[in-house]
Amino acid sequence: MSYFYFLVLYATILILAQSLGDICLPKEHVPLFVFGDSAFDAGNNNYINTTIDLQVNFWPYGESFFKYPTGRASNGRLIPDFIAEYANLPPIPPYLHPGYSRYIDGVNFASAGSGALVETRRGLVIDLHTQLSYFKNIKTMLRQEIGEKEAKALLVKAVYLLSVGINDYAVPFITNSSVLQSHSQEEYVNMVIGNLTTVIKEMSFLKSLWGDLKIQFSVLMLYLPASFSEIFTYTAYRQLCQMFLAIIFFHSSEYIIAIFIHGTSNVTLKSLLISKNYLAAMIFSLLEYFIEIVLFPGLKEHWWVSNLGLAMVIVGEIIRKTAIITAGQSFTHHIRISQEEHHKLITHGIYRCVRHPGYCGFFIWSVGTQIMLCNPISTIAFAIVVWRFFAQRIPYEEYFLGQFFGPQFEEYALRVTSGVPFINFMLAGNSEAGFLGLEWSDNLVDFQSVSIPGVSSPKSLSQMASILLWGHLDFELFTFNCALLKDDWKQVIKLCVSAYRQLNR
């Protein structure tokens, strides 16, 4: 009887040792899960009802290594066997092998003759979707064996090996299947790729298996390289490279030319023309590009549209830089509100055809960048935003040009187009209300009743109007002795209109 108790105790210790060995896995332990066809099948077809053509459980298979037929379509080992040996794992056995339960090392689900499509040798093999369902069973078993946390960690770092697809293309010809008669070649290929993609995504993301966000993120990082290689095709690389080169050249050349014309001491980083709004617009355009190239990749393949945008970028750049070089010291990135000695009215060269070629060039360039990317939303948005910016800036600038050069500028402005669509000269032949885009009453306000803290009395009504109208001071700092102007922006603008009228009498 004592021998019996000893044997029971010995068996219990062995079982506990085996169980603890499974649960307390080393951190570097990585299982191998194999899916596919005869290239990877380790013998699953030995245990299903199939034809002799799809089984290799007879001599001479296996003679050079295992010394007996294992069900592998080889005289020795297969690729998964060599990978397992390199990873210090035992040969990964077939899932259907009776009695096998050490799933922490991995399992082989491959079946000779199988394909991505269920229809490929239906009923005679283990198709890819069934292999995936077997894998889900393994997940349940691992949870029961080593616990939820350990199972998740193990499956995340596992290696997944897949080889399938050749039978999907070979079988229709071997069996004279009618599948190629009911589907075009392109449709059939899409069916195979679609089924394969579905299984791969489920294996990669394992959404139905792992709910932990950290684990899903780890798996996503493993999947991203393949996704990027699919998304960033030649089209994306070319279009994005053109975009970044256009932006870098535009801003760096603006800064370099400004230094060449005005000298280093007179130029700041503002000449790079990079503002928060500009950066926000460019980021929005890139977000649109990435979203559309993922969801609608065909949208970016309209090369005639992209090349048109590239041509607009080049033309816009040439027009703007020609304008800057032609104007010389008369060109600045900021509008002058007072005339300097070297400030001249430029009417020759490109200015003979367009009176604001710099703005014209930037308008063409900015819209062209979005057409080059085939961004429909940003193309419209850029066109509207840039046009509205110049619709406000050009009248502002021309107001001062009219003050500096008088009739000479008015004659020039009436004769030469602005260069930006639908923005015409508004100072001559138009009412002040038209100049502001508003209608005002004839109520005049006495300018002398206005006082502005920190600003000496204006030397002219035109100077006062420019200060008020174009916001060189914060309107919140204004104090007005005139009761009509208290917290009333419309009255402030009326004051400017009145000043303008008095100035031009």
C-alpha positions in Angstrom: 0.0 0.0 0.0 2.9 2.4 0.8 4.1 1.9 -2.8 0.7 2.9 -4.1 0.7 6.1 -2.1 4.3 6.8 -3.3 3.2 6.4 -6.9 0.2 8.7 -6.5 2.4 11.4 -4.8 5.0 11.0 -7.6 2.4 11.4 -10.3 0.9 14.5 -8.6 4.3 16.1 -8.5 4.8 15.5 -12.1 1.4 16.9 -13.1 2.0 20.0 -11.0 5.5 20.5 -12.4 4.1 20.3 -15.9 1.3 22.7 -15.1 3.6 25.2 -13.5 6.0 24.9 -16.4 3.1 25.9 -18.7 1.9 28.8 -16.6 5.2 30.3 -15.6 6.4 30.9 -19.2 9.7 32.7 -19.8 9.3 36.3 -21.1 11.1 35.4 -24.3 8.9 32.5 -25.1 7.2 33.0 -28.5 4.8 30.5 -30.0 4.4 29.8 -33.8 1.0 29.5 -35.4 1.0 28.1 -39.0 -1.8 28.5 -41.6 -1.9 27.5 -45.3 -1.7 24.7 -47.8 0.6 21.8 -48.6 3.7 24.0 -48.4 3.1 24.1 -44.6 0.8 21.2 -43.8 2.4 19.0 -41.0 -0.2 16.3 -41.3 -3.7 17.7 -40.7 -5.0 15.9 -43.9 -4.1 12.6 -42.2 -7.1 13.1 -39.9 -9.8 14.2 -42.3 -11.9 12.4 -44.9 -10.3 13.3 -48.1 -8.8 11.7 -51.3 -5.5 10.0 -51.6 -4.3 12.8 -53.8 -4.4 15.2 -50.9 -2.6 12.9 -48.4 1.1 12.2 -48.1 1.0 9.6 -45.3 2.9 6.9 -47.2 6.5 6.1 -48.2 8.9 7.7 -49.3 7.6 10.9 -47.6 9.6 11.7 -44.5 12.4 9.2 -45.2 15.3 11.5 -44.8 14.5 13.1 -41.4 11.6 11.6 -39.5 12.2 8.1 -41.0 8.4 7.7 -41.5 5.7 9.6 -43.4 4.3 12.4 -41.1 1.9 13.9 -43.6 4.4 16.6 -44.7 4.7 16.9 -48.5 8.5 16.5 -48.2 11.1 13.8 -47.7 12.0 15.6 -44.5 11.1 18.9 -42.9 9.1 22.0 -44.1 9.9 25.7 -43.7 7.9 26.0 -40.4 10.0 23.2 -39.0 13.2 25.1 -39.6 11.7 28.3 -38.2 10.7 26.4 -35.1 14.1 24.9 -34.6 15.7 28.4 -35.0 13.3 29.7 -32.3 14.2 26.8 -29.9 10.7 25.3 -30.3 9.9 21.7 -30.9 8.5 20.8 -34.4 5.0 22.3 -34.5 2.5 19.4 -34.8 -0.8 19.5 -36.7 -3.9 20.8 -34.9 -5.8 17.6 -35.5 -3.1 15.4 -34.0 -4.7 13.3 -31.3 -3.5 14.0 -27.8 -1.6 17.2 -28.5 -2.3 19.9 -26.0 0.9 22.0 -25.6 -0.6 25.0 -27.4 1.8 27.4 -25.7 4.4 26.5 -28.3 2.0 27.0 -31.2 -0.1 24.9 -33.6 -0.1 24.0 -37.3 -3.5 24.5 -39.0 -2.3 24.1 -42.6 -4.1 21.7 -44.9 -2.7 20.5 -48.2 -4.8 21.5 -51.2 -6.6 24.3 -49.3 -7.1 27.9 -50.5 -8.3 31.3 -49.4 -11.7 30.5 -51.0 -14.1 28.1 -49.2 -15.0 26.8 -52.7 -11.5 25.6 -53.4 -11.8 21.7 -53.0 -14.8 22.2 -50.7 -15.3 19.3 -48.3 -11.9 17.8 -49.0 -9.6 20.2 -47.2 -9.5 22.6 -44.3 -10.1 26.0 -45.9 -8.5 29.2 -44.5 -11.6 30.4 -42.8 -12.0 27.0 -41.0 -8.3 27.2 -40.0 -9.0 30.6 -38.4 -12.0 29.1 -36.5 -9.6 26.4 -35.1 -7.2 29.2 -34.0 -10.1 30.9 -32.1 -10.6 27.5 -30.3 -7.0 27.6 -29.3 -7.5 31.0 -27.8 -10.2 29.7 -25.6 -8.1 26.7 -24.5 -5.2 28.9 -23.7 -7.3 31.1 -21.5 -8.5 28.1 -19.6 -4.9 26.7 -19.3 -2.8 29.7 -18.4 -5.3 32.5 -17.6 -6.6 35.5 -19.5 -3.6 37.8 -19.0 -1.0 35.3 -19.9 -3.0 34.1 -23.0 -3.3 37.7 -24.3 0.4 38.4 -23.8 1.3 35.1 -25.5 -0.9 35.7 -28.5 0.3 39.2 -29.0 4.0 38.3 -29.3 3.3 35.1 -31.3 4.6 34.6 -34.8 1.9 33.9 -37.5 3.1 32.1 -40.6 0.8 31.9 -43.7 1.2 30.4 -47.2 -2.0 30.1 -49.3 -3.5 31.1 -52.6 -1.9 28.9 -55.3 -4.7 26.3 -55.2 -7.3 29.0 -55.7 -5.8 29.7 -59.1 -4.8 26.2 -60.1 -7.9 24.2 -59.1 -10.3 25.9 -61.6 -8.1 24.8 -64.5 -7.4 21.3 -63.1 -11.1 20.5 -62.4 -12.5 22.5 -65.4 -14.6 24.5 -63.0 -17.2 26.9 -64.3 -16.1 29.6 -61.8 -14.1 31.4 -64.4 -17.1 31.4 -66.7 -19.3 33.1 -64.2 -16.7 35.6 -63.1 -14.1 37.6 -65.0 -10.5 37.0 -64.2 -10.3 40.4 -62.4 -13.4 39.5 -60.3 -12.0 36.1 -59.4 -8.6 37.6 -58.3 -10.5 40.2 -56.2 -12.5 37.4 -54.6 -9.3 35.5 -53.6 -7.5 38.7 -52.3 -10.7 39.8 -50.5 -11.0 36.5 -48.6 -7.3 36.4 -47.8 -7.3 40.0 -46.6 -10.2 39.4 -44.3 -8.4 36.5 -42.6 -5.1 38.3 -42.4 -6.8 41.4 -40.8 -8.5 39.2 -38.3 -5.3 37.5 -37.4 -3.4 40.8 -37.3 -5.7 42.9 -35.3 -7.4 40.0 -33.4 -10.3 42.3 -32.6 -12.5 39.5 -31.6 -9.8 38.0 -29.3 -8.2 40.9 -27.5 -10.1 43.8 -25.9 -7.2 45.3 -24.1 -6.3 48.6 -25.8 -2.6 48.3 -25.1 -2.4 44.9 -26.8 -4.4 46.1 -29.7 -2.1 49.0 -30.1 0.9 46.7 -30.1 -0.7 44.5 -32.8 -1.5 47.7 -34.8 2.1 48.7 -34.8 3.0 45.3 -36.3 0.4 45.8 -39.0 1.2 49.4 -40.0 4.3 48.8 -42.1 2.3 46.6 -44.5 -0.5 49.2 -44.5 1.9 52.0 -45.3 3.5 50.1 -48.1 0.1 49.7 -49.7 -1.0 53.3 -49.1 2.2 55.1 -50.0 2.4 54.0 -53.6 4.4 55.8 -56.3 1.5 58.2 -56.6 1.6 59.3 -53.0 5.4 59.6 -52.9 5.5 61.7 -56.0 2.6 64.0 -55.0 3.8 64.5 -51.4 7.4 65.1 -52.5 6.2 67.7 -55.0 4.1 69.4 -52.3 6.9 69.6 -49.7 9.5 70.8 -52.3 7.0 73.5 -53.5 6.5 74.7 -49.9 10.2 74.6 -49.0 11.3 76.5 -52.2 8.5 79.1 -51.9 9.3 80.2 -48.4 13.0 79.9 -48.5 13.2 81.8 -51.7 11.0 84.6 -50.3 13.4 85.0 -47.4 16.5 84.9 -49.5 15.3 87.4 -52.1 14.1 89.7 -49.3 17.6 89.6 -47.8 19.2 90.2 -51.2 17.0 93.3 -51.8 16.8 94.9 -48.4 19.8 93.5 -46.5 20.0 91.2 -43.6 19.5 93.9 -41.0 16.1 94.9 -42.5 14.6 91.4 -42.8 13.1 89.3 -40.1 11.8 85.7 -40.0 8.3 87.1 -40.8 9.6 87.2 -44.4 9.2 83.5 -44.5 5.4 84.2 -44.6 4.5 81.4 -42.2 1.6 82.1 -39.9 -0.6 80.0 -37.6 -3.5 80.2 -40.0 -1.2 79.2 -42.9 0.1 76.2 -40.9 -3.4 75.2 -40.0 -4.5 75.3 -43.6 -1.6 73.1 -44.8 -2.1 70.6 -42.0 -5.8 70.4 -43.0 -4.8 69.8 -46.6 -2.5 67.0 -45.6 -5.1 65.4 -43.4 -7.5 65.5 -46.3 -4.9 63.9 -48.5 -4.2 61.0 -46.1 -7.9 60.3 -45.5 -8.8 60.3 -49.2 -5.8 58.2 -50.3 -6.9 55.5 -47.8 -10.6 55.6 -48.5 -10.6 56.7 -52.1 -7.2 55.9 -53.6 -8.4 56.2 -57.1 -9.1 59.9 -56.5 -5.4 60.5 -56.4 -4.7 58.7 -59.7 -6.0 61.5 -62.0 -2.6 62.4 -63.3 -3.8 65.1 -65.7 -5.3 66.9 -62.7 -2.2 66.5 -60.6 0.0 67.7 -63.4 -2.2 70.7 -64.0 -1.7 71.6 -60.3 2.1 71.2 -60.7 2.0 73.5 -63.7 0.0 76.1 -61.7 2.6 75.9 -58.8 5.4 76.5 -61.2 3.6 79.4 -63.1 2.5 81.0 -59.8 6.1 80.8 -58.4 7.5 82.4 -61.6 4.9 85.2 -61.6 5.5 86.1 -57.9 9.3 86.0 -58.0 9.3 88.0 -61.2 7.2 90.6 -59.5 9.4 90.8 -56.4 12.6 91.1 -58.5 11.0 93.7 -60.8 9.8 95.9 -57.9 13.1 95.7 -56.1 13.2 97.9 -53.0 9.7 99.0 -53.6 8.5 95.5 -52.7 8.0 94.6 -49.0 6.1 91.8 -47.3 4.2 94.4 -45.2 2.0 97.2 -46.6 3.5 100.7 -46.1 1.3 103.3 -44.6 3.9 106.0 -45.1 5.9 106.8 -48.2 9.6 106.5 -48.2 12.2 108.1 -50.6 12.9 104.9 -52.5 9.2 103.9 -52.8 8.2 104.2 -56.4 5.1 103.3 -58.4 6.2 100.3 -60.5 4.4 100.1 -63.9 6.9 98.4 -66.1 7.8 94.7 -66.7 5.2 92.3 -65.4 3.4 95.2 -63.7 2.5 96.4 -67.2 0.0 93.5 -67.4 -1.0 93.0 -63.7 -0.9 95.6 -61.0 -0.6 93.0 -58.2 1.5 90.2 -59.8 2.8 89.1 -56.4 -0.7 88.4 -55.1 -1.7 86.9 -58.5 1.2 84.5 -58.3 0.5 83.4 -54.7 -3.2 82.9 -55.5 -2.3 80.6 -58.4 0.5 78.8 -56.4 -1.7 78.1 -53.3 -4.6 76.7 -55.2 -2.2 74.8 -57.5 -0.7 73.0 -54.5 -4.1 71.5 -53.7 -5.0 70.6 -57.3 -1.6 68.9 -57.4 -2.6 66.7 -54.5 -6.0 66.1 -56.0 -7.6 67.5 -52.9 -11.1 68.7 -53.9 -12.2 70.1 -50.5 -8.9 72.0 -49.9 -8.9 73.3 -53.5 -12.2 75.0 -53.0 -11.3 76.1 -49.4 -7.9 77.6 -50.4 -9.4 79.4 -53.3 -12.1 81.0 -51.1 -9.9 81.9 -48.2 -7.0 83.3 -50.3 -9.4 85.3 -52.4 -11.1 86.8 -49.4 -7.7 87.7 -47.9 -6.8 89.6 -51.0 -10.3 91.1 -51.4 -9.5 92.9 -48.1 -5.8 93.5 -48.5 -5.8 94.9 -52.0 -8.3 97.8 -51.3 -6.3 98.5 -48.1 -3.0 98.7 -50.0 -4.5 100.7 -52.9 -5.9 103.2 -50.5 -2.4 104.2 -49.4 -1.0 103.9 -53.0 -3.7 106.4 -54.0 -2.5 108.7 -51.2 1.2 108.3 -52.2 0.9 108.6 -56.0 -2.5 110.3 -56.5 -3.9 110.5 -60.1 -0.9 108.6 -61.4 -1.9 105.5 -59.5 -5.6 106.0 -60.2 -4.9 106.1 -64.0 -2.7 103.0 -63.7 -5.2 101.1 -61.6 -8.1 101.8 -64.0 -6.1 100.6 -66.9 -4.5 97.4 -65.5 -6.3 94.5 -63.9 -5.5 93.5 -60.3 -4.5 90.0 -61.2 -6.9 88.4 -58.7 -10.3 87.5 -60.1 -13.2 89.8 -59.4 -11.2 92.3 -57.4 -11.2 95.6 -59.3 -10.0 99.2 -58.5 -12.5 100.8 -56.2 -11.2 104.2 -55.3 -12.0 106.0 -58.5 -15.5 106.1 -60.0 -17.1 104.4 -56.9 -18.7 105.7 -53.8 -17.0 105.3 -50.4 -19.8 103.0 -49.5 -18.9 100.7 -52.4 -15.3 100.9 -51.3 -16.3 99.4 -47.9 -18.9 97.1 -49.4 -21.6 98.7 -47.2 -24.2 101.4 -47.5 -24.1 104.3 -45.1 -26.1 107.4 -44.4 -24.8 110.9 -45.0 -24.4 111.5 -41.3 -21.0 113.1 -40.8 -19.1 112.9 -37.5 -16.7 115.6 -36.4 -13.2 114.1 -36.4 -11.9 116.5 -33.8 -14.2 114.9 -31.2 -12.1 111.7 -31.3 -9.2 111.1 -29.0 -6.9 108.0 -29.0 -4.7 107.2 -26.0 -1.1 106.9 -26.8 -1.4 108.5 -30.3 -0.6 112.1 -31.0 -3.2 114.2 -32.8 -3.3 113.1 -36.5 -1.8 115.5 -39.0 -4.5 114.7 -41.5 -7.9 113.1 -41.8 -6.4 110.4 -44.0 -4.0 109.4 -41.3 -6.8 109.2 -38.7 -9.0 107.2 -41.1 -6.2 104.7 -41.8 -5.6 104.2 -38.1 -9.3 103.6 -37.4 -10.2 101.6 -40.5 -7.3 99.2 -40.6 -6.9 98.4 -37.0 -3.3 99.6 -36.3 -4.6 100.0 -32.7 -6.9 97.7 -30.8 -10.4 99.1 -31.0 -11.0 98.1 -27.4 -8.4 100.7 -26.4 -10.2 103.5 -28.2 -11.9 106.2 -26.1 -14.3 108.4 -27.9 -15.5 111.8 -26.6 -18.3 111.5 -29.1 -21.3 109.7 -27.4 -22.5 108.3 -30.8 -19.4 106.1 -31.0 -19.6 104.4 -27.7 -19.2 100.6 -28.3 -20.6 101.0 -31.8 -18.4 99.5 -34.5 -20.7 100.7 -37.3 -20.3 104.2 -36.1 -16.5 103.7 -36.1 -16.6 102.7 -39.7 -19.0 105.6 -40.5 -16.3 107.9 -39.1 -13.8 106.4 -41.5 -16.2 106.9 -44.4 -16.8 110.5 -43.3 -13.0 111.1 -43.2 -12.6 109.6 -46.6 -15.3 111.9 -48.0 -13.8 115.0 -46.5 -10.4 114.0 -47.7 -11.6 113.8 -51.3 -13.6 117.0 -51.5 
